[in-house]
Amino acid sequence: MRKLLPIVRTSSNPDSSGTHAGGRSALTCLYRCGNACFHEAPNTSANEYVGDVIAGAVSRRTVMQAAAVVTVTAAAGAAVVGNAPQAAAATEAADVTAASYKPGAGKAARGLRFTPVAPNTADQVTIPDGYAQNVVIRWGEPILRGAPAFDPEKQTAAAQAGQFGYNNDYLTLLPLGHGKQLLVANHEYTDEVLMFRGYDAANPTREQVEIAWAAHGLSAVVVEENRKNGKLTVVPRHPLNRRITATTEFRLTGPAAGSDLLKTSADPTGTKVLGTLNNCSGGTTPWGTSLHGEENFNQYFANSSRATDKRYGIGTGASERKWERFDKRFDVAQEPNEVHRFGYVVEFDPYDPTSTPRKHTAIGRFKHEGATIRLTDDGRPVVYSGDDERFDYFYKFVSSKRMKKGTSRAVREHNLSLLDEGTLYVAKLTGDSPAIEIDGTGKLPSDGEFDGSGEWIPLATATAKGAVSHVEGMTADEVFVFTRLAGDKVGATKMDRPEDIEPNPHTGKVYVALTNNSNRGKTGFAAADEANPRNSNKHGQILELTERWNRAESTKFAWSLFLVAGDPNDPATYFAGFPKGKVSPISCPDNVAFDPYGNLWISTDGAQLGYHDGLFGVATKGDRRGELKQFLTMPVGAETCGPIIQDRRVLVAVQHPGEVDGATVEKPASVWPDGPGKFVRPAVVAVWRTDGGCIGV
């Protein structure tokens, strides 16, 4: 009998003896998303559940390919960053490795020709043989003029406001020329018990709270390339370096700007808001700006009693961080509209250090995992975004304005308005098999396929003259501010935590990462239908969508299963038809990106196969389609974020290292990246080939 990869039974594994969703620790659940999975799923509508649709498809195909299943994992790789010896890393890897990776005949897809890293539990970033790495920048490193060197024992809010923020997530690199690039990073959330010695969660100090405000937001920092290798070095105090925090002024734009729903006592115009919170993934625009998705913003607000707030997961009592004690805007009872000013896509112009970042209301308000763009044939941007919540939806926004080329101020101002006019849509998926054939077990339907069709349902349209709602019983302002409720009303399809959504720049196909949903099929929750696979879905999947006529603005699409994650020895997994004996195991896909050759790269969050999260590359076309290979793994407690895959360099954000149940400054669970006796610090890492060649070639 073949053995599945071992499942580590900890308090963070809901399918073992513990209670937490995914492979996350209780600490991560608490500080990252406010224990969202412990609360009732905010979506109580009767809409169709997409997880059910995929499950059947997976099983149909895997049953047909069962003979190809063999024991598999990847070969051990080289560890460079961290303090554990490489030999120890290999030993730890072996503990969770079922067998050595056996490459198939012929070469892997161009861009994926590297020896896969073995799944492991080493406290370091483990990379393939023949590759090297460096830590580009850590939490607290000074980037602005006048900012002091990092001293975690004497940290102040003023110091943090000039230093690289905490928990880096989405990354983008923008060109500057002369061997320099402009790195922009999200700072999703703070983990106070790992930031402050002796932190008292029940009684935080004002200084600690203000440091946390300053550690949220965004960083822009110029980095210089090493001409001999892929190493990147920060250029401190460069004029383009900038920090955006929870107190930076933002401009609300688009159809809901100025609405009564957005007005507060501090901003009676409803057009200005302080700060951005919980920025998860994002995107880069063709006109040279960056987009950032405000995700689990609900956890920062306290004392709500409204049904609309409940739909967004906003609690009735005190918040975990107690920010409402120090600023009434975080107290819904005192400032009921402040919470309506978070949950948007933020646009930031890093080339202009004097610019005011914008929050685009036309793209809707929900827990945006990110926002990525594909242009229509006539130059109009289409923005894809997922709402990262169990049983919620994914969306697209089609602009009515065309992008202009050029760098003049007039052109840039025009392009900064592109995401304020157009139509917002939500997705509805339909399977092509009789419902009676989908029983939640993964039994293959009679048609032998698991795919279907879909439509983009319009919610509202914004123009220069005003906005029109397409949802009965809701005004346009209500659609843009309470977008989740609009999706409920029009019957959008429920998904298993839709995270990053990325169009393939080579083919136009759109890939949707669905991380997991352990409540799938349980009593009181949605049962299987033909759009989401597997009951108690703990490993997640990736959908592949093809817009009709391959036109980004189309209102119809086809969808099919591309990847169903998990142990390749599990019959319920699927890797686009590629033999499962020749792929790396993967669990909980989160962020996705493309390399120059059209391969999809996947970072994971909360892997549930007993090893650490990592970064994977998978071919999307050709005879190697579905061949998935692990490129690197994370330190203890860390999540893989923000992947960038360039010709000669891969960048990843190592988020929340050491975030393990019971960990504190005094009792660290990780020594990454600086060794014993030092504070654990989130950081950005660059990886390159030691011979100077292109990645995976």
Buried (B, 14 or more C-beta within 10 A) or exposed (E): EEEBBBBBEBBBBBEBEBEBBBBBBBBBBBBBBBBBBEEEBBBEBEBBBBBBBBBBBBBBBBBEBEEBBBBBBBBBBBBBBBBBEBEBBBBBBBEBBBEEBEEBEEEBBBBBBBBBBBBBBBBBBBBBEEBBBBBBBBBBBBBBEEBBEBEBEEBEBBBBBBBBBBBBBBBBBBEBEEEBBBBBBBBBBBBBBBBBEEBEEEEBEEEBBBBBBBBBBBBBBBBBBEEEBBBBBBBBBBEBBBBBBBBBEBBBBBBBBBBEBBBBEEBEEBBBBBBBBBBBBBBBBBBBBBBBBBBBBBBBBBBBEEEBBBBBBBBEEBBBBBBBBBBBBBBBEBBBBBBBBBBBBBBBBBBBEEBEBBBBBBBBBBBBBBBBBBBBEEBBBBBBBBBBBBBBBBBBBBBBBBBBEEEEEEBBEBBBBBBBBBBBBBBBBBBBBEEEBBEBEBEBBEEEBBBBBBBBBBBBBBEEEEBBBBBEEBBBBBBBBBBBBBBBBBEBBBBBBBBBBBBBEEBBBBBBBBBBBBBBBEEEBBBBBBBBBBBBBBBBBBBBBBBBEEBBBBBEBBBBBBBBBBBBBBBBBBBBBBBBBBBBBBBBBBBBBBBBBBBBBBBBBBBBBBBBBBBBBBBBBEEBBBBBBBBBBBBBBBBBBBBBBBEBBBBBBBBBBBBBBEBBBEEBBBBBBBEEEEBBBBBBBBBBBEEEEBBBB
